[in-house]
Amino acid sequence: MRSTATIAFLLFCSALLAPLGFASEGTSAANLVNQMGRLQYFTHKLGLSVSAKNQALQGFYVHEVEEVVEELTEVEDFDGIPIGKLVETILEPALDKLEHAVKAKDFAAADAAFDEMLNACNSCHENANRSYLRIERRTDNPYLQSFDPAR
């Protein structure tokens, strides 16, 4: 059985590599995996920012998530699944709600909207017949970054 420190280190390394992409740009599967990895990376950091009530960092990461979501809306089809359409109809409205709460500096609404956005991710996966891909909110911080607001 691996030690907690070893597992934490492996998670940390994985988190650092996630935005770089694990596959080449040659196939649509590789592109989709890369985009979803980036979405997960930025969404986790957004969640940590929401939990820390760091409005400036929330604004930064909500923008990064928005950029990846825009890329995903351009994926017309993957394995017979209309990825772009699912993202547009399910995920984008939830992200818009979160973005409005962040801009309004409404921490309670941002917290609730973040959970709704994660539910939207799971709804997309269910609609894509990929319900085994379950997204959950995590509050552990594997990054060499503080998410607390500047003092």
PyMOL CGO cylinders between C-alpha atoms (Angstrom):
from pymol import cmd
from pymol.cgo import CYLINDER

trace = [
    CYLINDER, 0.00, 0.00, 0.00, 1.38, 3.40, -0.92, 0.3, 1, 1, 1, 1, 1, 1,
    CYLINDER, 1.38, 3.40, -0.92, 1.94, 6.10, 1.63, 0.3, 1, 1, 1, 1, 1, 1,
    CYLINDER, 1.94, 6.10, 1.63, -0.22, 9.19, 1.71, 0.3, 1, 1, 1, 1, 1, 1,
    CYLINDER, -0.22, 9.19, 1.71, 2.80, 11.30, 0.77, 0.3, 1, 1, 1, 1, 1, 1,
    CYLINDER, 2.80, 11.30, 0.77, 3.45, 9.16, -2.33, 0.3, 1, 1, 1, 1, 1, 1,
    CYLINDER, 3.45, 9.16, -2.33, -0.18, 9.35, -3.42, 0.3, 1, 1, 1, 1, 1, 1,
    CYLINDER, -0.18, 9.35, -3.42, -0.23, 13.11, -2.82, 0.3, 1, 1, 1, 1, 1, 1,
    CYLINDER, -0.23, 13.11, -2.82, 2.96, 13.49, -4.88, 0.3, 1, 1, 1, 1, 1, 1,
    CYLINDER, 2.96, 13.49, -4.88, 1.50, 11.47, -7.77, 0.3, 1, 1, 1, 1, 1, 1,
    CYLINDER, 1.50, 11.47, -7.77, -1.70, 13.54, -7.70, 0.3, 1, 1, 1, 1, 1, 1,
    CYLINDER, -1.70, 13.54, -7.70, 0.39, 16.70, -7.66, 0.3, 1, 1, 1, 1, 1, 1,
    CYLINDER, 0.39, 16.70, -7.66, 2.43, 15.58, -10.68, 0.3, 1, 1, 1, 1, 1, 1,
    CYLINDER, 2.43, 15.58, -10.68, -0.73, 14.57, -12.54, 0.3, 1, 1, 1, 1, 1, 1,
    CYLINDER, -0.73, 14.57, -12.54, -2.29, 17.95, -11.82, 0.3, 1, 1, 1, 1, 1, 1,
    CYLINDER, -2.29, 17.95, -11.82, 0.77, 19.75, -13.17, 0.3, 1, 1, 1, 1, 1, 1,
    CYLINDER, 0.77, 19.75, -13.17, 0.75, 17.73, -16.36, 0.3, 1, 1, 1, 1, 1, 1,
    CYLINDER, 0.75, 17.73, -16.36, -3.00, 17.88, -17.00, 0.3, 1, 1, 1, 1, 1, 1,
    CYLINDER, -3.00, 17.88, -17.00, -3.07, 21.24, -18.79, 0.3, 1, 1, 1, 1, 1, 1,
    CYLINDER, -3.07, 21.24, -18.79, -0.24, 20.14, -21.07, 0.3, 1, 1, 1, 1, 1, 1,
    CYLINDER, -0.24, 20.14, -21.07, -2.24, 17.30, -22.58, 0.3, 1, 1, 1, 1, 1, 1,
    CYLINDER, -2.24, 17.30, -22.58, -1.34, 13.65, -22.58, 0.3, 1, 1, 1, 1, 1, 1,
    CYLINDER, -1.34, 13.65, -22.58, -1.88, 12.86, -26.22, 0.3, 1, 1, 1, 1, 1, 1,
    CYLINDER, -1.88, 12.86, -26.22, -0.88, 14.22, -29.58, 0.3, 1, 1, 1, 1, 1, 1,
    CYLINDER, -0.88, 14.22, -29.58, -3.06, 16.65, -31.48, 0.3, 1, 1, 1, 1, 1, 1,
    CYLINDER, -3.06, 16.65, -31.48, -3.54, 14.12, -34.29, 0.3, 1, 1, 1, 1, 1, 1,
    CYLINDER, -3.54, 14.12, -34.29, -6.89, 12.56, -33.42, 0.3, 1, 1, 1, 1, 1, 1,
    CYLINDER, -6.89, 12.56, -33.42, -10.20, 13.90, -32.25, 0.3, 1, 1, 1, 1, 1, 1,
    CYLINDER, -10.20, 13.90, -32.25, -10.03, 11.51, -29.27, 0.3, 1, 1, 1, 1, 1, 1,
    CYLINDER, -10.03, 11.51, -29.27, -6.68, 12.99, -28.23, 0.3, 1, 1, 1, 1, 1, 1,
    CYLINDER, -6.68, 12.99, -28.23, -8.01, 16.51, -28.63, 0.3, 1, 1, 1, 1, 1, 1,
    CYLINDER, -8.01, 16.51, -28.63, -11.10, 15.74, -26.57, 0.3, 1, 1, 1, 1, 1, 1,
    CYLINDER, -11.10, 15.74, -26.57, -9.05, 14.09, -23.82, 0.3, 1, 1, 1, 1, 1, 1,
    CYLINDER, -9.05, 14.09, -23.82, -6.74, 17.11, -23.78, 0.3, 1, 1, 1, 1, 1, 1,
    CYLINDER, -6.74, 17.11, -23.78, -9.62, 19.58, -23.59, 0.3, 1, 1, 1, 1, 1, 1,
    CYLINDER, -9.62, 19.58, -23.59, -11.39, 17.62, -20.84, 0.3, 1, 1, 1, 1, 1, 1,
    CYLINDER, -11.39, 17.62, -20.84, -8.12, 17.41, -18.89, 0.3, 1, 1, 1, 1, 1, 1,
    CYLINDER, -8.12, 17.41, -18.89, -7.70, 21.18, -19.14, 0.3, 1, 1, 1, 1, 1, 1,
    CYLINDER, -7.70, 21.18, -19.14, -11.33, 21.68, -18.11, 0.3, 1, 1, 1, 1, 1, 1,
    CYLINDER, -11.33, 21.68, -18.11, -10.84, 19.48, -15.05, 0.3, 1, 1, 1, 1, 1, 1,
    CYLINDER, -10.84, 19.48, -15.05, -7.59, 21.25, -14.13, 0.3, 1, 1, 1, 1, 1, 1,
    CYLINDER, -7.59, 21.25, -14.13, -9.05, 24.76, -14.31, 0.3, 1, 1, 1, 1, 1, 1,
    CYLINDER, -9.05, 24.76, -14.31, -12.35, 23.71, -12.74, 0.3, 1, 1, 1, 1, 1, 1,
    CYLINDER, -12.35, 23.71, -12.74, -10.55, 22.26, -9.72, 0.3, 1, 1, 1, 1, 1, 1,
    CYLINDER, -10.55, 22.26, -9.72, -8.63, 25.51, -9.27, 0.3, 1, 1, 1, 1, 1, 1,
    CYLINDER, -8.63, 25.51, -9.27, -11.85, 27.46, -9.71, 0.3, 1, 1, 1, 1, 1, 1,
    CYLINDER, -11.85, 27.46, -9.71, -13.47, 25.35, -7.00, 0.3, 1, 1, 1, 1, 1, 1,
    CYLINDER, -13.47, 25.35, -7.00, -10.58, 26.01, -4.62, 0.3, 1, 1, 1, 1, 1, 1,
    CYLINDER, -10.58, 26.01, -4.62, -10.93, 29.74, -5.36, 0.3, 1, 1, 1, 1, 1, 1,
    CYLINDER, -10.93, 29.74, -5.36, -14.67, 29.59, -4.68, 0.3, 1, 1, 1, 1, 1, 1,
    CYLINDER, -14.67, 29.59, -4.68, -14.10, 27.74, -1.40, 0.3, 1, 1, 1, 1, 1, 1,
    CYLINDER, -14.10, 27.74, -1.40, -11.49, 30.32, -0.36, 0.3, 1, 1, 1, 1, 1, 1,
    CYLINDER, -11.49, 30.32, -0.36, -13.84, 33.19, -1.28, 0.3, 1, 1, 1, 1, 1, 1,
    CYLINDER, -13.84, 33.19, -1.28, -11.11, 34.69, -3.43, 0.3, 1, 1, 1, 1, 1, 1,
    CYLINDER, -11.11, 34.69, -3.43, -13.10, 36.76, -5.91, 0.3, 1, 1, 1, 1, 1, 1,
    CYLINDER, -13.10, 36.76, -5.91, -10.08, 37.88, -7.97, 0.3, 1, 1, 1, 1, 1, 1,
    CYLINDER, -10.08, 37.88, -7.97, -8.89, 34.32, -8.45, 0.3, 1, 1, 1, 1, 1, 1,
    CYLINDER, -8.89, 34.32, -8.45, -12.44, 33.14, -9.15, 0.3, 1, 1, 1, 1, 1, 1,
    CYLINDER, -12.44, 33.14, -9.15, -12.61, 35.68, -11.97, 0.3, 1, 1, 1, 1, 1, 1,
    CYLINDER, -12.61, 35.68, -11.97, -9.32, 34.46, -13.40, 0.3, 1, 1, 1, 1, 1, 1,
    CYLINDER, -9.32, 34.46, -13.40, -10.27, 30.78, -13.35, 0.3, 1, 1, 1, 1, 1, 1,
    CYLINDER, -10.27, 30.78, -13.35, -13.85, 31.25, -14.51, 0.3, 1, 1, 1, 1, 1, 1,
    CYLINDER, -13.85, 31.25, -14.51, -12.35, 32.89, -17.59, 0.3, 1, 1, 1, 1, 1, 1,
    CYLINDER, -12.35, 32.89, -17.59, -9.98, 29.96, -18.13, 0.3, 1, 1, 1, 1, 1, 1,
    CYLINDER, -9.98, 29.96, -18.13, -12.86, 27.49, -17.79, 0.3, 1, 1, 1, 1, 1, 1,
    CYLINDER, -12.86, 27.49, -17.79, -14.89, 29.59, -20.22, 0.3, 1, 1, 1, 1, 1, 1,
    CYLINDER, -14.89, 29.59, -20.22, -12.08, 29.40, -22.80, 0.3, 1, 1, 1, 1, 1, 1,
    CYLINDER, -12.08, 29.40, -22.80, -11.99, 25.60, -22.65, 0.3, 1, 1, 1, 1, 1, 1,
    CYLINDER, -11.99, 25.60, -22.65, -15.79, 25.38, -22.79, 0.3, 1, 1, 1, 1, 1, 1,
    CYLINDER, -15.79, 25.38, -22.79, -15.74, 27.53, -25.95, 0.3, 1, 1, 1, 1, 1, 1,
    CYLINDER, -15.74, 27.53, -25.95, -13.29, 25.05, -27.51, 0.3, 1, 1, 1, 1, 1, 1,
    CYLINDER, -13.29, 25.05, -27.51, -15.55, 22.16, -26.54, 0.3, 1, 1, 1, 1, 1, 1,
    CYLINDER, -15.55, 22.16, -26.54, -18.57, 23.74, -28.23, 0.3, 1, 1, 1, 1, 1, 1,
    CYLINDER, -18.57, 23.74, -28.23, -16.64, 23.42, -31.50, 0.3, 1, 1, 1, 1, 1, 1,
    CYLINDER, -16.64, 23.42, -31.50, -16.46, 19.61, -31.20, 0.3, 1, 1, 1, 1, 1, 1,
    CYLINDER, -16.46, 19.61, -31.20, -19.33, 18.64, -33.46, 0.3, 1, 1, 1, 1, 1, 1,
    CYLINDER, -19.33, 18.64, -33.46, -19.19, 14.91, -32.96, 0.3, 1, 1, 1, 1, 1, 1,
    CYLINDER, -19.19, 14.91, -32.96, -17.15, 12.36, -31.08, 0.3, 1, 1, 1, 1, 1, 1,
    CYLINDER, -17.15, 12.36, -31.08, -18.02, 8.70, -31.33, 0.3, 1, 1, 1, 1, 1, 1,
    CYLINDER, -18.02, 8.70, -31.33, -21.54, 9.62, -32.43, 0.3, 1, 1, 1, 1, 1, 1,
    CYLINDER, -21.54, 9.62, -32.43, -22.02, 12.03, -29.52, 0.3, 1, 1, 1, 1, 1, 1,
    CYLINDER, -22.02, 12.03, -29.52, -22.77, 15.71, -30.25, 0.3, 1, 1, 1, 1, 1, 1,
    CYLINDER, -22.77, 15.71, -30.25, -20.25, 17.06, -27.70, 0.3, 1, 1, 1, 1, 1, 1,
    CYLINDER, -20.25, 17.06, -27.70, -20.54, 20.70, -28.75, 0.3, 1, 1, 1, 1, 1, 1,
    CYLINDER, -20.54, 20.70, -28.75, -24.33, 20.67, -28.57, 0.3, 1, 1, 1, 1, 1, 1,
    CYLINDER, -24.33, 20.67, -28.57, -24.33, 19.01, -25.14, 0.3, 1, 1, 1, 1, 1, 1,
    CYLINDER, -24.33, 19.01, -25.14, -21.81, 21.51, -23.80, 0.3, 1, 1, 1, 1, 1, 1,
    CYLINDER, -21.81, 21.51, -23.80, -23.75, 24.40, -25.29, 0.3, 1, 1, 1, 1, 1, 1,
    CYLINDER, -23.75, 24.40, -25.29, -27.13, 23.35, -23.89, 0.3, 1, 1, 1, 1, 1, 1,
    CYLINDER, -27.13, 23.35, -23.89, -26.12, 21.87, -20.52, 0.3, 1, 1, 1, 1, 1, 1,
    CYLINDER, -26.12, 21.87, -20.52, -22.75, 23.23, -19.38, 0.3, 1, 1, 1, 1, 1, 1,
    CYLINDER, -22.75, 23.23, -19.38, -22.72, 26.78, -20.75, 0.3, 1, 1, 1, 1, 1, 1,
    CYLINDER, -22.72, 26.78, -20.75, -25.86, 27.93, -18.87, 0.3, 1, 1, 1, 1, 1, 1,
    CYLINDER, -25.86, 27.93, -18.87, -24.42, 26.63, -15.59, 0.3, 1, 1, 1, 1, 1, 1,
    CYLINDER, -24.42, 26.63, -15.59, -21.09, 28.35, -16.27, 0.3, 1, 1, 1, 1, 1, 1,
    CYLINDER, -21.09, 28.35, -16.27, -22.87, 31.61, -17.12, 0.3, 1, 1, 1, 1, 1, 1,
    CYLINDER, -22.87, 31.61, -17.12, -24.70, 31.48, -13.80, 0.3, 1, 1, 1, 1, 1, 1,
    CYLINDER, -24.70, 31.48, -13.80, -21.40, 30.95, -11.98, 0.3, 1, 1, 1, 1, 1, 1,
    CYLINDER, -21.40, 30.95, -11.98, -19.75, 33.77, -13.89, 0.3, 1, 1, 1, 1, 1, 1,
    CYLINDER, -19.75, 33.77, -13.89, -22.55, 36.19, -12.93, 0.3, 1, 1, 1, 1, 1, 1,
    CYLINDER, -22.55, 36.19, -12.93, -22.26, 35.22, -9.25, 0.3, 1, 1, 1, 1, 1, 1,
    CYLINDER, -22.26, 35.22, -9.25, -18.49, 35.75, -9.36, 0.3, 1, 1, 1, 1, 1, 1,
    CYLINDER, -18.49, 35.75, -9.36, -18.84, 39.16, -11.02, 0.3, 1, 1, 1, 1, 1, 1,
    CYLINDER, -18.84, 39.16, -11.02, -21.47, 40.14, -8.42, 0.3, 1, 1, 1, 1, 1, 1,
    CYLINDER, -21.47, 40.14, -8.42, -19.06, 39.07, -5.63, 0.3, 1, 1, 1, 1, 1, 1,
    CYLINDER, -19.06, 39.07, -5.63, -21.85, 36.92, -4.23, 0.3, 1, 1, 1, 1, 1, 1,
    CYLINDER, -21.85, 36.92, -4.23, -19.86, 34.17, -2.54, 0.3, 1, 1, 1, 1, 1, 1,
    CYLINDER, -19.86, 34.17, -2.54, -22.87, 32.10, -1.48, 0.3, 1, 1, 1, 1, 1, 1,
    CYLINDER, -22.87, 32.10, -1.48, -24.34, 32.19, -4.99, 0.3, 1, 1, 1, 1, 1, 1,
    CYLINDER, -24.34, 32.19, -4.99, -20.93, 31.36, -6.50, 0.3, 1, 1, 1, 1, 1, 1,
    CYLINDER, -20.93, 31.36, -6.50, -20.57, 28.38, -4.18, 0.3, 1, 1, 1, 1, 1, 1,
    CYLINDER, -20.57, 28.38, -4.18, -24.02, 27.06, -5.15, 0.3, 1, 1, 1, 1, 1, 1,
    CYLINDER, -24.02, 27.06, -5.15, -23.45, 27.80, -8.84, 0.3, 1, 1, 1, 1, 1, 1,
    CYLINDER, -23.45, 27.80, -8.84, -20.14, 25.94, -8.76, 0.3, 1, 1, 1, 1, 1, 1,
    CYLINDER, -20.14, 25.94, -8.76, -21.92, 22.84, -7.48, 0.3, 1, 1, 1, 1, 1, 1,
    CYLINDER, -21.92, 22.84, -7.48, -24.55, 23.29, -10.21, 0.3, 1, 1, 1, 1, 1, 1,
    CYLINDER, -24.55, 23.29, -10.21, -21.80, 23.48, -12.80, 0.3, 1, 1, 1, 1, 1, 1,
    CYLINDER, -21.80, 23.48, -12.80, -20.34, 20.18, -11.58, 0.3, 1, 1, 1, 1, 1, 1,
    CYLINDER, -20.34, 20.18, -11.58, -23.84, 18.68, -11.79, 0.3, 1, 1, 1, 1, 1, 1,
    CYLINDER, -23.84, 18.68, -11.79, -24.02, 19.97, -15.36, 0.3, 1, 1, 1, 1, 1, 1,
    CYLINDER, -24.02, 19.97, -15.36, -20.74, 18.18, -16.14, 0.3, 1, 1, 1, 1, 1, 1,
    CYLINDER, -20.74, 18.18, -16.14, -22.25, 14.95, -14.83, 0.3, 1, 1, 1, 1, 1, 1,
    CYLINDER, -22.25, 14.95, -14.83, -25.44, 15.56, -16.78, 0.3, 1, 1, 1, 1, 1, 1,
    CYLINDER, -25.44, 15.56, -16.78, -23.40, 15.96, -19.97, 0.3, 1, 1, 1, 1, 1, 1,
    CYLINDER, -23.40, 15.96, -19.97, -21.62, 12.69, -19.24, 0.3, 1, 1, 1, 1, 1, 1,
    CYLINDER, -21.62, 12.69, -19.24, -24.95, 10.94, -18.64, 0.3, 1, 1, 1, 1, 1, 1,
    CYLINDER, -24.95, 10.94, -18.64, -26.37, 12.32, -21.89, 0.3, 1, 1, 1, 1, 1, 1,
    CYLINDER, -26.37, 12.32, -21.89, -23.25, 11.09, -23.67, 0.3, 1, 1, 1, 1, 1, 1,
    CYLINDER, -23.25, 11.09, -23.67, -23.74, 7.60, -22.21, 0.3, 1, 1, 1, 1, 1, 1,
    CYLINDER, -23.74, 7.60, -22.21, -20.62, 8.10, -20.12, 0.3, 1, 1, 1, 1, 1, 1,
    CYLINDER, -20.62, 8.10, -20.12, -22.22, 8.17, -16.66, 0.3, 1, 1, 1, 1, 1, 1,
    CYLINDER, -22.22, 8.17, -16.66, -19.16, 6.31, -15.34, 0.3, 1, 1, 1, 1, 1, 1,
    CYLINDER, -19.16, 6.31, -15.34, -17.34, 9.66, -15.63, 0.3, 1, 1, 1, 1, 1, 1,
    CYLINDER, -17.34, 9.66, -15.63, -18.45, 11.25, -12.34, 0.3, 1, 1, 1, 1, 1, 1,
    CYLINDER, -18.45, 11.25, -12.34, -17.18, 14.67, -11.37, 0.3, 1, 1, 1, 1, 1, 1,
    CYLINDER, -17.18, 14.67, -11.37, -17.17, 15.60, -7.70, 0.3, 1, 1, 1, 1, 1, 1,
    CYLINDER, -17.17, 15.60, -7.70, -16.12, 18.63, -5.76, 0.3, 1, 1, 1, 1, 1, 1,
    CYLINDER, -16.12, 18.63, -5.76, -12.76, 18.24, -4.06, 0.3, 1, 1, 1, 1, 1, 1,
    CYLINDER, -12.76, 18.24, -4.06, -11.32, 20.64, -1.52, 0.3, 1, 1, 1, 1, 1, 1,
    CYLINDER, -11.32, 20.64, -1.52, -7.83, 19.18, -1.27, 0.3, 1, 1, 1, 1, 1, 1,
    CYLINDER, -7.83, 19.18, -1.27, -5.16, 21.41, -2.75, 0.3, 1, 1, 1, 1, 1, 1,
    CYLINDER, -5.16, 21.41, -2.75, -2.42, 19.51, -4.60, 0.3, 1, 1, 1, 1, 1, 1,
    CYLINDER, -2.42, 19.51, -4.60, -0.96, 22.70, -6.05, 0.3, 1, 1, 1, 1, 1, 1,
    CYLINDER, -0.96, 22.70, -6.05, 1.95, 24.85, -4.92, 0.3, 1, 1, 1, 1, 1, 1,
    CYLINDER, 1.95, 24.85, -4.92, -0.47, 27.75, -4.81, 0.3, 1, 1, 1, 1, 1, 1,
    CYLINDER, -0.47, 27.75, -4.81, -2.44, 29.52, -2.14, 0.3, 1, 1, 1, 1, 1, 1,
    CYLINDER, -2.44, 29.52, -2.14, -6.07, 30.16, -2.97, 0.3, 1, 1, 1, 1, 1, 1,
    CYLINDER, -6.07, 30.16, -2.97, -6.63, 32.50, -0.04, 0.3, 1, 1, 1, 1, 1, 1,
    CYLINDER, -6.63, 32.50, -0.04, -7.42, 36.12, -0.93, 0.3, 1, 1, 1, 1, 1, 1,
    CYLINDER, -7.42, 36.12, -0.93, -4.47, 38.51, -0.85, 0.3, 1, 1, 1, 1, 1, 1,
    CYLINDER, -4.47, 38.51, -0.85, -4.09, 40.28, 2.45, 0.3, 1, 1, 1, 1, 1, 1,
]
cmd.load_cgo(trace, "trace")
